[in-house]
Amino acid sequence: MATTMSQQDIIKALQEYTSCDVSDALCKLKYRNGGFLPGLTMWSPQRQDGPTKIVGPAYTVKYVPLDDPAPKHPTHYIDSVPAGAVVFVSAPAGTPNAVYGGLMSTRARALGAVGSVIDGRFRDVQEQRALDYPVFARDVGTAPPAPLLKVAGVNVPVRLQQQQQGEEEGGMLLTVRPGDYLIGDANGVVVLPAEEAERALPLMKKQVEADEKLAEAIQGGMGFSEASKKFRS
């Protein structure tokens, strides 16, 4: 579809909504799992607490095993992070080593990144929190990636580690592409495909307004079923 909103306009509009709001809209658009990226939770600046929210276009990084035939990326990906981006680092499933650390956040923050999402392990938790820099990840680790992995792609589409059986049928893969919008908060992380943003935003607005009326009604004594039928149907 033709776009009429700029990237900055879309980011500003998305700031008004939670990851759940974005997911609700994507479910209405029949997008798999409502864009939810399972297993990725907030570790910094607090562990699953506080008002932290990140919204921005994805800047993707793909790690592969050392014996993968793909050539190693010639420069360090962290020096090319665009201002306003969310760094999304993809590691092979089951990797025991961390693929992201405190120095990466220090550089990303200096360049204006709004946060990092690590589909794998990260390290230097206290350093990340001291930076007040948002990090979402699958888990923590201590060892660096170099003994096992190399970066083979920057700003390329990456697939989420956690792929469900049968997910490849119909091409419905959980994929993060450069420029797709990532929204992360205490509820989790959602990917909003860039081409769906303008269709999804009005659905978010409609849903939030309906739910506000529903909440007011049930607080006033109306039953949930009745209120839901009245305001959501």
C-alpha positions as CSV (number, residue, x, y, z in Angstrom):
1,M,0.0,0.0,0.0
2,A,1.1,3.6,-0.6
3,T,2.4,5.3,2.5
4,T,1.5,8.8,3.5
5,M,3.1,9.0,6.9
6,S,6.8,9.5,7.5
7,Q,8.8,7.1,9.6
8,Q,9.1,9.7,12.3
9,D,5.3,10.3,12.2
10,I,4.7,6.5,12.7
11,I,7.2,6.3,15.6
12,K,5.5,9.3,17.3
13,A,2.1,7.7,16.9
14,L,3.3,4.3,18.2
15,Q,4.6,6.0,21.3
16,E,1.0,6.3,22.5
17,Y,0.4,2.5,22.5
18,T,1.6,-0.5,24.4
19,S,3.0,-3.6,22.8
20,C,-0.3,-5.3,23.6
21,D,-2.2,-2.6,21.6
22,V,0.1,-3.2,18.6
23,S,-0.5,-6.9,18.9
24,D,-4.2,-6.5,19.0
25,A,-4.2,-4.6,15.8
26,L,-1.9,-7.1,14.1
27,C,-4.2,-9.9,15.1
28,K,-7.0,-8.1,13.4
29,L,-4.8,-7.9,10.3
30,K,-4.2,-11.7,10.6
31,Y,-0.5,-11.3,11.2
32,R,1.0,-14.3,12.9
33,N,1.0,-14.2,16.7
34,G,0.0,-10.5,16.5
35,G,3.7,-9.8,15.9
36,F,4.7,-11.1,19.3
37,L,8.3,-12.3,19.6
38,P,8.2,-14.9,22.3
39,G,10.9,-15.3,24.9
40,L,12.3,-11.8,24.7
41,T,11.9,-9.9,28.0
42,M,13.2,-6.7,29.6
43,W,16.4,-7.0,31.6
44,S,17.6,-3.3,31.7
45,P,17.2,-0.7,33.0
46,Q,15.1,-2.9,35.3
47,R,14.0,-6.5,35.1
48,Q,10.4,-6.6,33.9
49,D,9.5,-3.4,35.8
50,G,9.1,0.3,35.3
51,P,7.7,2.5,32.5
52,T,10.5,1.7,29.9
53,K,9.2,1.5,26.4
54,I,11.2,1.4,23.1
55,V,9.8,2.2,19.7
56,G,11.9,2.4,16.6
57,P,12.9,0.8,13.2
58,A,15.0,-2.4,13.4
59,Y,18.7,-2.4,12.7
60,T,19.4,-6.1,12.4
61,V,22.6,-8.1,13.1
62,K,22.9,-11.8,12.2
63,Y,25.4,-14.1,14.0
64,V,26.3,-17.5,12.5
65,P,28.6,-20.3,13.6
66,L,32.3,-19.9,12.7
67,D,32.2,-22.8,10.3
68,D,29.3,-21.2,8.3
69,P,30.5,-20.5,4.7
70,A,29.2,-16.9,4.8
71,P,32.0,-14.3,5.1
72,K,32.5,-12.4,8.2
73,H,31.1,-8.8,8.1
74,P,34.1,-6.6,7.5
75,T,33.5,-3.9,10.1
76,H,31.9,-3.8,13.5
77,Y,28.1,-3.4,13.2
78,I,27.9,-1.2,16.3
79,D,29.5,1.7,14.6
80,S,26.8,1.9,12.0
81,V,23.7,2.1,14.2
82,P,21.4,4.8,13.0
83,A,20.0,7.3,15.5
84,G,16.5,6.3,16.7
85,A,17.0,2.6,15.8
86,V,16.4,-0.5,17.8
87,V,19.4,-2.8,17.5
88,F,18.1,-6.4,16.9
89,V,20.8,-9.1,17.3
90,S,20.1,-12.6,16.1
91,A,22.1,-15.6,17.4
92,P,21.7,-19.3,16.5
93,A,19.4,-21.2,18.7
94,G,21.1,-22.8,21.7
95,T,24.2,-20.6,21.7
96,P,25.6,-20.6,25.3
97,N,27.7,-17.5,24.8
98,A,26.5,-14.0,25.1
99,V,26.4,-12.1,21.8
100,Y,26.0,-8.6,23.2
101,G,27.6,-6.7,26.1
102,G,28.0,-3.4,27.9
103,L,30.4,-1.7,25.4
104,M,27.9,-2.4,22.6
105,S,25.2,-0.5,24.6
106,T,27.7,2.3,25.4
107,R,28.3,2.8,21.7
108,A,24.7,2.3,20.6
109,R,23.5,4.8,23.2
110,A,26.1,7.4,22.1
111,L,24.9,7.0,18.5
112,G,21.3,7.6,19.5
113,A,19.8,4.1,19.5
114,V,16.7,3.8,21.6
115,G,17.4,0.2,22.8
116,S,18.6,-3.3,21.9
117,V,16.7,-6.6,21.5
118,I,18.9,-9.7,21.7
119,D,17.5,-12.9,20.3
120,G,20.0,-14.9,22.4
121,R,22.1,-14.2,25.5
122,F,23.7,-10.9,26.6
123,R,26.1,-10.0,29.4
124,D,27.3,-7.1,31.7
125,V,23.8,-6.7,33.3
126,Q,24.9,-4.1,35.9
127,E,26.8,-2.1,33.3
128,Q,23.7,-2.0,31.1
129,R,21.6,-0.8,34.0
130,A,24.1,1.9,35.0
131,L,23.8,3.2,31.4
132,D,20.0,3.4,31.9
133,Y,19.8,1.7,28.5
134,P,16.9,-0.6,27.5
135,V,17.9,-4.2,26.8
136,F,15.5,-7.0,26.0
137,A,16.9,-10.5,25.6
138,R,16.3,-14.2,25.8
139,D,18.7,-14.8,28.7
140,V,22.1,-13.8,30.2
141,G,25.5,-15.2,29.8
142,T,29.2,-14.5,30.6
143,A,31.4,-15.7,27.7
144,P,31.8,-13.5,24.6
145,P,30.7,-14.7,21.1
146,A,34.1,-14.8,19.4
147,P,35.0,-18.4,20.2
148,L,31.8,-19.7,18.6
149,L,30.2,-17.1,16.3
150,K,30.8,-14.4,13.7
151,V,28.6,-11.6,12.3
152,A,27.7,-12.5,8.8
153,G,25.0,-10.0,8.0
154,V,24.0,-6.5,9.0
155,N,20.6,-5.0,8.0
156,V,19.4,-8.3,6.6
157,P,16.2,-10.1,7.4
158,V,16.6,-12.4,10.4
159,R,14.4,-15.2,11.8
160,L,13.5,-15.5,15.4
161,Q,15.2,-18.4,17.2
162,Q,11.9,-19.9,18.5
163,Q,10.2,-21.3,15.5
164,Q,7.1,-23.4,16.1
165,Q,6.4,-26.7,14.3
166,G,4.7,-26.1,11.0
167,E,5.5,-22.4,11.1
168,E,7.1,-22.4,7.7
169,E,3.9,-23.5,6.1
170,G,2.5,-20.6,4.1
171,G,5.6,-18.5,4.6
172,M,4.4,-17.4,8.1
173,L,7.8,-17.1,9.7
174,L,8.6,-14.9,12.6
175,T,11.0,-12.6,10.8
176,V,12.5,-9.2,11.7
177,R,13.5,-7.1,8.7
178,P,15.5,-3.9,8.6
179,G,13.1,-1.0,9.0
180,D,10.3,-3.0,10.6
181,Y,9.1,-1.3,13.8
182,L,10.0,-2.9,17.1
183,I,7.9,-2.1,20.2
184,G,9.1,-3.3,23.5
185,D,7.8,-2.8,27.1
186,A,7.2,-4.9,30.2
187,N,4.6,-6.9,28.2
188,G,7.2,-8.1,25.7
189,V,8.5,-7.3,22.2
190,V,6.4,-7.0,19.1
191,V,7.5,-6.5,15.5
192,L,5.2,-4.4,13.3
193,P,6.0,-4.8,9.6
194,A,6.7,-1.4,8.1
195,E,4.1,-1.9,5.3
196,E,1.4,-2.6,7.9
197,A,2.0,0.4,10.1
198,E,-0.5,2.7,8.5
199,R,-3.2,0.1,8.5
200,A,-2.5,-0.9,12.1
201,L,-2.5,2.5,13.7
202,P,-6.2,3.3,13.2
203,L,-7.1,-0.1,14.6
204,M,-5.0,0.6,17.7
205,K,-6.8,3.9,18.3
206,K,-10.2,2.3,17.8
207,Q,-9.4,-0.6,20.2
208,V,-8.0,1.6,22.9
209,E,-11.0,4.0,22.8
210,A,-13.4,1.0,23.0
211,D,-11.5,-0.5,25.9
212,E,-11.5,2.7,27.8
213,K,-15.3,2.9,27.5
214,L,-15.5,-0.8,28.5
215,A,-13.4,-0.3,31.6
216,E,-15.5,2.6,32.7
217,A,-18.7,0.6,32.2
218,I,-17.6,-2.4,34.2
219,Q,-16.2,-0.2,36.9
220,G,-19.7,1.2,37.0
221,G,-21.3,-2.2,37.5
222,M,-22.0,-3.4,34.0
223,G,-21.1,-7.0,33.4
224,F,-18.1,-7.7,31.2
225,S,-20.1,-9.7,28.6
226,E,-22.6,-6.9,28.2
227,A,-20.0,-4.2,28.1
228,S,-17.8,-6.1,25.7
229,K,-20.7,-6.7,23.3
230,K,-21.7,-3.0,23.5
231,F,-18.2,-1.4,23.0
232,R,-16.2,-4.1,21.1
233,S,-18.7,-5.5,18.7
